Amino acid sequence: MPSEFDIIRRYFTRPVKRALLGVGDDCALIAPEPGTVLAVSTDMLVEGRHFLAGADAAKLGHKALAVNLSDLAAMGAAPRYASLALALPEADETWLAQFTQGFFTLAGVFGVELIGGDTTRGPRNIAITVIGAVPPELALRRDGAKVGDEVWLSGCTGDAALALAHLNARVRLSDAALAHCLARLHAPVPCVALGLALRGLASSAIDVSDGLVADVGHIAERSGVSVELCFADVPRSRALAACADERLAQECLLAGGDDYELAFTAAPDSRARVAALAAESGLALTRIGSVSAGEPGLVSVYDASGKIMHIASKGFDHFGG
């Protein structure tokens, strides 16, 4: 059985080009890029909470990094580095090879260098810290939304939650719909290019990880504004459009989470620029609501008749009831 240091050498040590010093010392050494600040974010995935025992290791390596890169995307930061802290019940080299294949494949796509971390024996737990670079005046913060701004959403929400609903026998999906939704659940693609393109255009942004209403609510709270969403304008994938259980579809769309799309606000006179960005990038960017001067942090969802909808759950909360 390999030792801890064998594992680090075999599976996690890679040459670095941008960092001054990577894996193998007490600390990594990195130099800030001129004209930028460092954007730093950490996410943890715990077996039994975020993924099931026996989950595909390669997909897990991909997702563990992807959810962190999504935070950098929401800040408009260019990905640069990552550190990885990994607890494993045993030194399973087959699992390690598959996990690192998924991790480093995605890291290569976005030019991310692994520069350090830690390994230990314990219940399976994956904690990644990512570091990106962004000019401070162009960072997409949550606290920049202004009254009168429009609320936009990339892609569609709800597909990952619909996959979970299928796995939990709450709904039965067709083979094609299930394949689509499982891909959204297990192999999300962080909207890094979109985040960079929104610099100087969006007044605020957030990645949709815990649920659309909950995450838009974070923007509203930090910005001291309220948000009004139009339910009919929230886009649905074909899989969700085909869901016969409208109550479940609503739950997935508004509170499902695990979407890793970007929700952002922009001034009304930026609408043409957002449309041009959508056309140039081939991304679906949909206007779903507006920012108002109501109760700070309040998100109201209106149905087609203009009535406020009752939302039973706004999103995922690790310590919620």
Salt bridges, closest charged atoms under 4 A:
ASP6 OD1 - ARG9 NH2 2.75
GLU33 OE2 - ARG80 NE 2.45
GLU47 OE1 - ARG124 NE 2.99
GLU93 OE1 - ARG10 NH1 2.84
ASP143 OD2 - ARG141 NH2 2.74
GLU150 OE2 - ARG271 NH2 2.24
ASP159 OD2 - HIS180 NE2 2.81
ASP159 OD2 - ARG184 NH1 3.26
ASP215 OD1 - HIS218 NE2 3.91
GLU246 OE2 - ARG236 NH2 2.74
GLU251 OE2 - ARG170 NH1 3.11
ASP258 OD2 - LYS63 NZ 2.91
GLU261 OE2 - ARG184 NH2 3.15
